[in-house]
């Protein structure tokens, strides 16, 4: 995460963009609570005293890597963000989408290539685990697709925020962080935000965001 620290150290305003599917979109399943991108914005623009930083969210419910590639210029390219957080895979791994592990890897590699070519630092993220026994169309492929995200991050020497691994270490809390089989509720988004901020070196347990209760 040194590249994030280096960007912050310049003192210049930064553009941060969140790209992904419904989990990042944060619609409906938060029931009016902030999603993790909004917690991030509060931490950066208010608590860290960076009001000129711009936080953009272009995630759309139901998306796969195919959608992110198709819409790339409109939803990411035109903004030329300094950093783009990419969380995707929950829909790709559904057998109904007919996206193979090979295609998922290739799509993810292409998204990272486009970002880096445009001067954007990609930060790859795994997502929340699926509640066991609740999504038979996704569960068999989910671990494979999450491992691909980790492998691409390693291969391309990119920052990785491994939410899935963090949640697996706290599996007794998983049920309380979910709205349904694979969408986090408000508590789950707070857990996301805490993990993200810790990974980026932007965590402060004494801050209002850091003091938010996670069951």
C-alpha positions in Angstrom: 0.0 0.0 0.0 3.0 2.2 -0.2 1.8 3.8 -3.4 -1.4 5.0 -1.6 0.8 6.5 1.2 2.9 8.2 -1.4 -0.2 9.7 -3.1 -1.5 11.0 0.3 1.9 12.4 1.2 1.9 14.8 -1.8 -0.9 16.7 -0.1 -2.6 17.2 -3.5 -6.3 16.5 -3.9 -7.0 13.0 -5.1 -9.8 11.3 -7.1 -10.9 8.0 -5.7 -13.4 5.8 -7.7 -15.3 2.7 -6.6 -16.2 0.2 -9.4 -18.2 -2.9 -9.1 -21.6 -4.5 -8.7 -24.5 -4.3 -6.2 -22.3 -4.9 -3.2 -20.5 -1.7 -3.9 -23.6 0.0 -5.3 -25.0 -0.4 -1.8 -28.6 -0.1 -2.9 -31.5 -1.4 -0.9 -29.6 -3.9 1.4 -28.2 -1.2 3.6 -31.8 -0.1 4.5 -30.8 3.6 4.6 -27.4 3.2 6.4 -24.2 4.3 4.8 -22.4 1.9 2.5 -18.7 1.3 2.7 -17.9 3.9 0.0 -19.7 6.6 2.0 -17.8 5.6 5.2 -14.6 6.0 3.2 -15.7 9.4 2.0 -16.5 10.6 5.5 -13.1 9.3 6.7 -11.1 11.0 3.9 -13.0 14.3 3.3 -13.9 15.1 6.8 -11.9 13.2 9.4 -8.6 13.4 7.5 -9.2 17.0 6.5 -9.1 16.4 2.7 -12.3 18.2 1.6 -11.0 18.7 -2.0 -10.6 14.9 -2.6 -13.4 13.5 -4.8 -15.0 10.2 -4.2 -16.9 8.7 -7.1 -19.0 5.6 -7.2 -20.1 4.0 -10.5 -20.9 0.5 -9.3 -24.2 -0.9 -10.7 -26.3 -3.8 -9.3 -26.1 -7.0 -11.3 -22.9 -6.2 -13.1 -20.1 -8.6 -14.1 -16.7 -8.0 -15.5 -18.3 -7.9 -18.9 -20.4 -4.9 -18.0 -17.4 -3.1 -16.4 -15.4 -3.6 -19.6 -18.3 -2.5 -21.8 -18.9 0.7 -19.9 -15.3 1.4 -18.9 -14.9 4.7 -20.7 -18.1 6.2 -19.3 -17.9 4.9 -15.8 -14.2 5.1 -15.1 -12.0 6.3 -18.0 -13.6 9.8 -18.3 -12.8 10.6 -14.6 -9.1 9.6 -14.7 -9.1 8.7 -11.0 -5.8 8.5 -9.1 -7.1 5.3 -7.4 -9.8 2.9 -8.4 -11.2 0.3 -6.0 -12.4 -2.8 -8.0 -14.8 -5.2 -6.2 -16.3 -7.7 -8.6 -17.0 -11.4 -9.0 -20.1 -12.2 -7.1 -22.2 -12.2 -10.3 -19.5 -13.6 -12.5 -19.3 -16.7 -10.4 -23.0 -17.5 -11.0 -23.4 -20.5 -13.3 -26.3 -18.6 -15.0 -24.0 -15.9 -16.3 -21.8 -18.4 -18.2 -18.6 -16.7 -17.4 -15.8 -19.2 -17.0 -12.9 -18.8 -14.6 -10.6 -18.3 -17.6 -12.8 -15.4 -18.9 -13.1 -13.8 -15.5 -9.3 -13.8 -15.2 -8.9 -12.3 -18.6 -11.5 -9.6 -18.0 -9.9 -8.7 -14.7 -6.5 -8.5 -16.3 -7.9 -6.2 -19.0 -9.6 -3.9 -16.5 -6.3 -3.6 -14.6 -4.4 -2.9 -17.8 -6.8 -0.2 -18.8 -6.6 1.5 -15.5 -2.8 1.4 -15.3 -2.5 2.5 -18.9 -4.7 5.6 -18.0 -2.5 6.4 -14.9 -4.9 4.9 -12.4 -3.8 2.7 -9.5 -6.1 -0.3 -9.3 -6.8 -1.6 -5.8 -8.4 -5.1 -6.1 -10.8 -6.3 -3.5 -12.4 -9.7 -2.7 -15.9 -9.5 -1.5 -18.0 -10.9 1.4 -18.5 -14.6 1.6 -21.8 -16.2 0.7 -23.9 -17.4 3.6 -23.4 -21.2 3.5 -26.1 -23.2 1.7 -28.0 -20.1 0.3 -26.7 -19.6 -3.3 -26.1 -23.0 -5.1 -25.6 -21.2 -8.4 -22.6 -19.3 -6.9 -21.1 -21.2 -4.0 -19.2 -23.9 -6.0 -17.3 -21.2 -8.1 -17.0 -18.5 -5.5 -13.7 -19.6 -3.9 -12.2 -20.1 -7.4 -13.1 -16.6 -8.5 -11.9 -15.0 -5.2 -8.5 -16.7 -5.6 -8.3 -15.4 -9.2 -8.6 -11.9 -7.7 -5.7 -12.6 -5.3 -3.6 -14.1 -8.1 -4.1 -11.2 -10.5 -3.1 -8.8 -7.7 0.0 -10.8 -7.0 0.9 -11.1 -10.7 0.4 -7.4 -11.4 2.0 -6.3 -8.1 -1.2 -4.5 -7.2 -2.7 -3.6 -3.7 -5.2 -6.2 -2.5 -7.9 -5.7 0.2 -9.0 -9.3 1.1 -12.4 -8.8 2.7 -13.3 -12.4 2.2 -10.3 -13.7 4.2 -11.1 -11.2 6.9 -14.7 -12.3 7.1 -13.8 -16.0 7.2 -11.7 -15.3 10.3 -14.9 -13.9 11.9 -17.4 -16.4 10.5 -19.4 -16.4 13.8 -20.4 -12.8 12.9 -21.1 -13.4 9.2 -24.9 -13.9 9.6 -25.2 -10.6 11.5 -23.4 -8.7 8.7 -25.7 -9.9 5.9 -29.0 -8.7 4.4 -29.4 -11.9 2.4 -27.3 -14.7 0.9 -24.6 -12.4 -0.6 -25.4 -8.8 0.1 -24.0 -7.1 3.2 -26.3 -5.0 5.4 -25.3 -1.7 7.1 -23.1 -3.6 9.7 -21.4 -5.5 6.9 -20.6 -2.3 5.1 -19.1 -0.9 8.3 -17.0 -4.0 8.5 -15.9 -3.5 4.9 -15.0 0.1 5.6 -12.9 -0.8 8.6 -11.0 -3.5 6.7 -10.4 -1.1 3.8 -9.1 1.7 5.9 -6.8 -0.5 7.9 -5.4 -2.0 4.7 -4.7 1.5 3.3 -3.1 2.7 6.5 -5.9 5.3 6.9 -7.3 3.7 10.1 -7.8 5.6 13.3 -9.7 3.7 16.1 -10.4 7.0 17.9 -12.1 8.6 14.9 -15.9 8.7 14.5 -15.6 6.1 11.6 -13.3 4.0 13.7 -15.7 4.0 16.6 -18.6 2.8 14.6 -20.0 -0.3 16.2 -19.8 -3.6 14.3 -21.8 -6.5 15.9 
